Amino acid sequence: MLSAYAHVFTDGLIWIIIGTSVGIFIGSIPGLSGAMVISLALPMTYFMSGDNALLLMVSMYVGATTGGLISATLMRMPGTEAAIMSTLDGYPMAARGEPARALGLGVLASFVGGMLAWLVLTLLSPQLSLVAVRFGPYEIFAMAVVALTLIAAVSRGSLINGLLAAILGAIVSMPGIDPINGALRLTFGFHQIDNGFSLLPVLLGSLVLGQVLVDCGAPRQATAPIAGQARAAIRLSDMVRYRWTFIRSSAIGTWIGILPGVGGMTASIASYSIEKAISSSPERFGKGAEEGILASETANNAGTIGALVPLITLGIPGSVITAILLGAMVVHNLNPGPLLFVENPHIAYIIIAGALASNIAMFAIMWVSTPLLGRLMYVDKAYLLPPIIVFCFLGALSVSNRLFDAGAMLAFAVLGYLMHKARIPAGPFIIAYILTPMAETSLRSGLVIYEGSFLPLLTRPVSAVFLAIAVLSVVYSLASEWRAYKRKAG
């Protein structure tokens, strides 16, 4: 173990710095993603040692997760899907003249979440991963239901609009191959959607290009920099002030990250929703609440590190990027899975040490660059929008090199624009699009296992608790809207 840490902080440090820097840069550009840059980097690692190859890709993973915060905060265009929740409060805070403060909160949250998750990765990874993989399909379905019902908490005031956006997202996720019987459905003869709509065109169209269309139609305004704002980036006193937010969000993010196939996006949703639900002033969320930024960024970075737990202990990827890391281990003749700690313990500890070093490097790089990044808020969007459009097309075409994906992206851009005009939030749309396939697959798998019976949903304790949380979240949302209506009427 000590030799692994010694290698990471000596010979491997250059790969940590390179990987983290590239990850932050790529993650900050809407249209590019951590999965994309790691996929492109994999062939370049063929002539590297397995140690350094994994360090490079793990650091890219950590950097890209944090990098998505930059464009989400400054332009309301999340660089990665995990940063979607950060747009809700990061952008309003930046828009009112505090871009460096918003970025500083996000960077601090990313660092704290990553460090607490690293402690879990180091101390409890074998035990926690064994518990997580015991989740059956009904437990996964119930957890997805909780995330979907918590859409009410992120719909910025209107439960109906949030649910409408969620229904649209669920419909968009349905075309393609039936997850149980393998038959094609809802493709209407278009073979290009035999595998459904790819995530990247949907994400880029509805969130990024949709916002570009909104910005193009808005009157051009010059924003003068506010003196001193760029220097107020990170306050370490926030660690004490918001300590319980950090602890809650880290725990949520780490646990959800450990669950295979769930990922940082779900962790961010759950953490943000819970933080808003327990807040004494939930009306501030969505308008630049500091706790909103901290909850979402702490959870998605904790989820990033948490996803490494099942990877190194059981060989099960917890996300798309960890699936690529799994492939990298196979390429370098390593044996991922339960025997990794027995046959290649050095590699397991290289990954754990790499996660620590990457988190420290991310904090240092972002701390140094945050005062400069804060000034991007005042750059005329006429100079920013054209390259964003180019990167969006590059990102859409990179999925499978098809013009169809670019066309789909444009169609979702129009949908995103219309949703903005109708005041239908895009966040619940994307959330439902991502979670619906997982919910459907888990539910139908459970029905197959339990011979068509829904009863285990209520008799299995974990799924029953999740469903109870889902019901309570809906009741709470309805009650909150009713109180708000009565205040306006009175």
C-alpha positions in Angstrom: 0.0 0.0 0.0 2.7 2.5 0.9 4.6 1.8 -2.3 1.4 2.6 -4.3 1.1 6.0 -2.5 4.8 6.6 -3.0 4.5 6.0 -6.7 1.5 8.2 -7.1 3.0 11.2 -5.4 6.4 10.9 -7.2 6.6 9.3 -10.6 2.9 9.3 -11.2 2.3 12.9 -10.1 2.9 14.3 -13.6 0.1 12.0 -15.0 -2.2 13.2 -12.2 -1.6 16.8 -13.1 -2.0 16.3 -16.8 -5.1 14.1 -16.4 -6.8 16.5 -14.0 -6.1 19.6 -16.0 -7.4 18.0 -19.3 -10.4 16.6 -17.4 -11.3 20.1 -16.0 -10.9 21.7 -19.4 -12.9 19.1 -21.3 -15.6 18.9 -18.6 -16.1 22.7 -18.7 -17.0 22.7 -22.4 -20.6 21.9 -23.2 -20.7 19.1 -25.8 -17.6 17.3 -24.5 -17.7 14.8 -21.7 -15.4 12.9 -19.3 -16.5 9.6 -21.0 -15.4 11.1 -24.4 -12.0 12.2 -23.3 -11.3 9.0 -21.4 -12.4 6.9 -24.4 -10.0 8.9 -26.7 -7.2 8.6 -24.1 -7.5 4.8 -23.8 -5.7 4.0 -27.1 -2.9 6.4 -26.1 -2.2 4.3 -23.0 -1.3 1.1 -24.8 2.4 1.9 -24.5 2.1 3.1 -20.9 2.4 1.0 -17.8 -0.8 -0.1 -16.2 -0.1 2.0 -13.2 0.3 5.3 -15.1 -2.5 4.5 -17.5 -5.0 4.1 -14.7 -3.7 7.2 -12.9 -4.2 9.3 -16.1 -7.7 8.1 -16.6 -8.8 8.3 -12.9 -7.6 11.9 -12.8 -9.4 12.7 -16.0 -12.5 11.3 -14.4 -12.2 13.4 -11.3 -11.3 16.6 -13.3 -14.1 16.2 -15.7 -16.7 15.9 -13.0 -15.6 19.2 -11.4 -15.1 20.9 -14.8 -18.8 20.6 -15.6 -19.4 23.1 -12.8 -17.7 26.0 -14.7 -20.1 26.3 -17.7 -23.0 25.3 -15.5 -22.3 28.2 -13.2 -21.2 30.8 -15.7 -23.6 30.1 -18.6 -26.3 27.7 -17.3 -24.9 25.1 -19.7 -23.7 22.1 -17.7 -20.5 20.7 -19.2 -21.5 17.2 -17.8 -24.8 15.7 -16.9 -23.7 15.5 -13.2 -23.6 19.3 -13.2 -27.2 19.8 -14.2 -28.3 20.5 -10.7 -25.5 23.0 -10.2 -27.2 25.3 -12.8 -30.2 25.8 -10.5 -28.4 27.9 -8.0 -24.9 28.4 -9.4 -26.1 30.4 -12.4 -28.5 32.7 -10.5 -25.7 33.5 -8.0 -23.2 34.3 -10.9 -25.9 36.3 -12.7 -26.3 38.6 -9.6 -22.6 39.5 -9.7 -21.0 36.7 -7.7 -19.5 34.3 -10.2 -16.2 33.7 -8.3 -18.2 33.0 -5.1 -20.4 30.5 -6.9 -17.4 28.8 -8.4 -15.6 28.9 -5.0 -18.5 27.1 -3.3 -18.6 24.5 -6.0 -14.9 23.8 -5.9 -14.8 23.6 -2.1 -17.8 21.2 -2.2 -16.2 19.1 -4.8 -13.0 18.8 -2.7 -14.8 18.0 0.5 -17.2 15.5 -1.1 -14.3 13.8 -2.9 -12.2 13.6 0.3 -14.9 12.1 2.4 -15.8 9.6 -0.3 -12.1 8.7 -0.5 -12.1 7.9 3.2 -15.0 5.5 2.5 -13.2 4.1 -0.5 -10.1 3.4 1.6 -11.7 2.0 4.8 -14.9 0.4 3.8 -14.9 -0.4 0.1 -15.1 -4.2 0.3 -18.0 -4.2 2.9 -20.0 -1.5 1.2 -19.8 -2.9 -2.3 -21.0 -6.3 -1.0 -24.1 -4.6 0.5 -24.8 -2.6 -2.6 -24.8 -5.5 -5.0 -27.4 -7.2 -2.9 -29.9 -4.6 -4.0 -32.5 -6.5 -6.1 -34.5 -5.1 -9.0 -37.3 -3.9 -6.8 -34.9 -1.9 -4.6 -33.4 -0.3 -7.6 -36.8 0.5 -9.0 -38.0 2.0 -5.7 -34.9 4.2 -5.6 -35.6 5.4 -9.1 -39.1 6.2 -8.1 -37.8 8.3 -5.2 -35.6 10.3 -7.6 -38.4 10.8 -10.1 -40.9 12.0 -7.4 -38.3 14.3 -6.0 -38.6 16.2 -9.3 -41.2 18.2 -7.5 -38.5 19.6 -5.3 -36.4 20.9 -8.3 -39.3 22.2 -10.5 -38.9 25.7 -9.1 -42.4 26.2 -7.9 -44.8 24.2 -10.1 -45.4 20.6 -9.5 -47.5 20.3 -12.6 -44.9 21.8 -14.9 -42.2 19.5 -13.3 -44.3 16.4 -13.8 -45.1 17.4 -17.4 -41.4 17.8 -18.1 -40.8 14.4 -16.5 -43.5 12.8 -18.7 -41.9 14.2 -21.8 -38.5 12.9 -20.7 -40.0 9.5 -20.0 -41.6 9.4 -23.5 -38.3 10.3 -25.2 -36.5 7.5 -23.4 -39.0 4.8 -24.6 -38.1 4.3 -28.3 -35.6 1.5 -29.0 -35.1 -2.1 -27.9 -37.5 -3.5 -25.2 -35.2 -4.3 -22.3 -36.9 -7.6 -21.5 -38.0 -9.2 -24.8 -35.6 -7.5 -27.2 -38.3 -6.3 -29.6 -38.2 -2.9 -31.2 -40.8 -0.4 -30.0 -41.8 3.2 -30.9 -39.2 3.5 -33.7 -41.9 4.3 -36.4 -39.6 2.7 -39.1 -36.6 4.9 -38.3 -33.7 2.4 -37.8 -31.5 5.2 -36.5 -33.4 5.0 -33.2 -33.3 1.2 -32.9 -31.1 1.8 -29.8 -33.1 4.9 -28.7 -31.9 8.5 -28.6 -28.3 8.8 -27.4 -27.9 10.8 -24.2 -25.4 13.4 -25.6 -27.7 14.8 -28.4 -30.6 15.0 -26.0 -28.5 16.7 -23.3 -26.8 19.1 -25.7 -30.0 19.9 -27.6 -32.4 20.5 -24.7 -30.0 22.1 -22.3 -27.2 23.7 -24.2 -28.4 24.6 -27.7 -31.9 25.4 -26.2 -30.2 28.0 -24.0 -28.2 29.3 -27.0 -31.5 29.9 -28.8 -32.9 31.7 -25.8 -29.7 33.8 -25.5 -29.8 34.7 -29.2 -33.3 36.0 -28.9 -32.5 38.0 -25.8 -31.5 41.7 -26.0 -27.7 42.2 -26.0 -26.6 43.6 -22.6 -23.1 44.6 -21.5 -22.3 43.5 -18.0 -19.7 45.5 -16.1 -17.3 43.5 -13.8 -17.9 44.1 -10.1 -14.8 45.2 -8.2 -13.4 42.6 -5.8 -15.7 39.8 -6.8 -13.0 37.8 -8.5 -11.0 37.6 -5.4 -13.7 36.2 -3.1 -13.5 32.7 -4.4 -13.1 30.1 -1.6 -13.7 30.6 2.1 -12.5 27.7 4.2 -14.8 29.0 7.0 -17.7 27.6 4.9 -16.5 24.1 5.9 -17.6 24.8 9.5 -20.7 26.8 8.6 -22.1 24.2 6.2 -20.6 21.1 7.9 -23.9 19.2 8.1 -24.6 19.9 4.4 -21.2 18.5 3.5 -21.7 15.4 5.7 -25.2 14.6 4.4 -24.4 15.2 0.8 -21.2 13.2 1.0 -23.0 10.3 2.5 -25.8 10.4 -0.1 -23.3 10.8 -3.0 -21.0 8.0 -1.8 -23.7 5.5 -1.3 -25.5 6.2 -4.6 -22.2 6.2 -6.4 -21.5 2.7 -5.0 -24.7 1.3 -6.5 -23.9 -0.1 -9.9 -25.3 1.9 -12.9 -26.8 4.7 -10.9 -24.1 7.4 -11.0 -23.4 11.0 -9.9 -26.4 12.5 -11.6 -28.9 10.6 -9.3 -26.7 11.4 -6.3 -26.8 15.1 -7.2 -30.6 15.0 -7.6 -31.2 13.2 -4.3 -28.8 15.4 -2.3 -30.2 18.7 -3.7 -33.8 17.6 -3.1 -33.2 16.5 0.5 -31.3 19.7 1.3 -34.2 21.8 -0.1 -36.7 19.6 1.8 -35.1 20.1 5.2 -34.2 23.8 4.7 -36.0 26.4 6.8 -36.2 28.6 3.7 -36.7 26.4 0.7 -37.9 29.3 -1.4 -34.3 30.4 -1.8 -33.4 27.3 -3.8 -33.3 27.9 -7.5 -32.4 31.6 -6.9 -28.8 31.3 -5.8 -28.9 29.4 -2.5 -25.4 28.5 -1.3 -26.6 25.2 0.1 -28.0 24.2 -3.3 -24.5 24.5 -4.9 -22.9 22.7 -2.0 -25.3 19.9 -1.9 -25.2 19.1 -5.7 -21.4 19.4 -6.1 -20.6 17.6 -2.9 -22.8 14.7 -3.9 -21.7 14.3 -7.5 -18.0 14.3 -6.6 -18.6 11.9 -3.8 -20.5 9.7 -6.3 -17.5 9.9 -8.6 -15.2 8.4 -6.0 -17.9 6.1 -4.7 -18.3 4.5 -8.1 -14.8 3.2 -7.8 -15.8 1.0 -4.9 -17.6 -1.7 -6.9 -15.0 -1.4 -9.7 -12.0 -2.3 -7.6 -13.7 -4.8 -5.2 -16.1 -6.7 -7.5 -15.2 -5.6 -11.1 -18.6 -4.0 -11.5 -18.7 -0.5 -13.1 -20.8 2.0 -11.2 -21.0 4.4 -14.2 -20.2 4.8 -17.9 -16.7 6.1 -17.1 -15.9 3.3 -14.7 -16.9 0.9 -17.4 -14.2 2.4 -19.6 -11.8 2.1 -16.7 -12.7 -1.5 -16.4 -11.9 -2.0 -20.1 -8.6 -0.2 -19.5 -7.7 -2.7 -16.7 -8.5 -5.6 -19.1 -6.4 -4.0 -21.9 -3.4 -3.8 -19.5 -3.8 -7.5 -18.5 -5.1 -6.9 -15.1 -7.9 -8.9 -13.5 -10.7 -6.7 -12.2 -13.0 -8.2 -9.7 -13.0 -9.8 -6.2 -9.5 -11.2 -6.7 -7.9 -7.9 -7.5 -6.9 -7.3 -3.9 -5.4 -10.8 -3.8 -3.7 -11.0 -7.2 -2.9 -7.3 -7.9 -3.3 -5.3 -4.6 -0.8 -2.8 -5.9 -3.2 -1.8 -8.7 -6.1 -1.5 -6.3 -4.2 0.9 -4.0 -2.9 2.8 -7.1 -6.5 3.6 -8.0 -7.3 4.6 -4.4 -4.1 6.7 -4.1 -4.8 8.2 -7.5 -8.3 9.3 -6.4 -6.7 11.1 -3.4 -4.0 12.8 -5.5 -6.5 13.8 -8.3 -8.9 15.4 -5.7 -6.0 17.4 -4.3 -4.8 18.4 -7.7 -8.3 19.4 -8.8 -8.7 21.7 -5.7 -5.3 23.3 -6.4 -5.9 23.9 -10.1 -9.4 25.2 -9.6 -8.4 27.4 -6.7 -5.7 29.1 -8.8 -7.9 29.5 -11.8 -11.2 30.4 -10.2 -10.5 34.2 -10.0 -9.8 34.1 -13.8 -12.8 31.8 -14.5 -15.1 34.2 -12.6 -14.4 36.9 -15.2 -15.7 34.7 -18.0 -19.2 35.8 -16.7 -18.5 39.2 -18.2 -17.3 38.0 -21.6 -19.7 39.1 -24.4 -21.8 36.0 -25.3 -21.4 36.9 -29.0 -17.9 35.5 -28.7 -18.9 32.5 -26.6 -21.9 31.1 -28.4 -20.3 30.3 -31.8 -17.6 28.0 -30.3 -20.2 26.4 -28.0 -22.4 25.6 -31.1 -19.3 24.0 -32.8 -18.5 21.9 -29.8 -22.1 20.8 -29.5 -22.0 19.5 -33.1 -18.7 17.8 -32.5 -20.1 16.2 -29.3 -23.2 15.0 -31.1 -21.2 13.5 -34.0 -18.7 11.9 -31.7 -21.4 9.5 -30.4 -21.5 7.3 -33.5 -20.4 9.6 -36.4 -24.0 10.0 -37.7 -25.7 13.1 -39.0 -28.9 11.8 -37.5 -27.5 12.5 -34.0 -26.8 16.1 -35.1 -30.4 16.4 -36.4 -31.8 14.9 -33.2 -29.8 17.5 -31.2 -31.3 20.3 -33.3 -34.8 18.9 -32.7 -34.2 18.8 -29.0 -32.8 22.3 -29.1 -36.2 23.5 -30.5 -38.0 21.5 -27.8 -35.7 23.0 -25.1 -36.5 26.5 -26.4 -40.2 25.9 -26.5 -40.1 24.4 -22.9 -38.3 27.6 -21.8 -40.9 29.8 -23.3 -43.7 27.7 -21.7 -41.9 27.8 -18.4 -41.5 24.1 -18.3 -38.2 23.2 -16.6 -35.6 21.3 -18.5 -34.0 19.7 -15.4 -36.9 17.3 -14.7 -37.0 16.4 -18.4 -33.4 15.3 -18.4 -33.7 13.6 -15.1 -36.7 11.5 -16.2 -35.0 10.7 -19.5 -32.0 9.3 -17.6 -33.8 7.4 -14.9 -36.8 6.0 -16.7 -34.9 3.2 -18.5 -33.4 2.1 -15.2 -36.7 2.2 -13.5 -38.5 0.2 -16.2 -35.8 -2.5 -16.5 -35.7 -3.0 -12.7 -39.5 -3.1 -12.4 -39.9 -5.6 -15.2 -37.0 -7.7 -14.1 -38.6 -7.8 -10.6 -41.9 -8.9 -12.1 -40.2 -11.7 -13.9 -38.3 -12.9 -10.8 -41.4 -12.7 -8.6 -43.8 -14.1 -11.2 -45.8 -11.0 -11.8 -46.3 -10.0 -8.1 -45.9 -6.4 -6.9 -46.2 -7.5 -3.3 -42.4 -7.7 -2.7 -42.2 -4.0 -3.4 -44.0 -3.5 -0.1 -42.7 -6.5 1.9 -39.0 -6.0 1.2 -37.9 -3.4 3.8 -35.5 -1.4 1.6 -38.0 -1.0 -1.3 -40.8 -0.2 1.1 -38.8 2.6 2.8 -37.9 4.1 -0.6 -41.6 4.0 -1.7 -42.6 5.7 1.6 -40.1 8.4 0.9 -41.5 8.9 -2.6 -45.1 9.2 -1.2 -43.9 11.7 1.4 -42.1 13.8 -1.2 -45.2 14.1 -3.3 -47.4 15.0 -0.3 -44.8 17.5 0.9 -44.7 19.1 -2.6 -48.4 19.4 -2.8 -48.6 20.8 0.7 -46.0 23.4 -0.1 -47.8 24.5 -3.2 -51.1 24.7 -1.3 -49.5 26.9 1.4 -47.9 29.1 -1.3 -51.3 29.5 -3.0 -53.0 30.4 0.3 -50.4 33.0 1.0 -51.0 34.6 -2.4 -54.8 34.4 -2.0 -54.6 35.9 1.5 
